[in-house]
Amino acid sequence: MRKDLNHYGCAFNIAMTFFEQGKNQNALKWFKFAKKMEPTKKDPYLGEATAAFKLGLIDECMSII
């Protein structure tokens, strides 16, 4: 990320790493960042919705879906 702040794959993989570690707040932040870079890709939307759900942010989860 230091070399290229707009690298979608790197941002998405960071989000997935946090998600797999159960660090859903950090994962949510990185999924949102990845979504801004590639708004047509579906994966960051699903990740964001799932992380929001695990954090108990049901309204946010529903608005993403």
Secondary structure as GFF3:
##gff-version 3
##sequence-region A 1 65
A	DSSP	alpha_helix	8	20	.	.	.	ID=ss1
A	DSSP	alpha_helix	24	37	.	.	.	ID=ss2
A	DSSP	alpha_helix	43	54	.	.	.	ID=ss3
A	DSSP	alpha_helix	58	64	.	.	.	ID=ss4
###
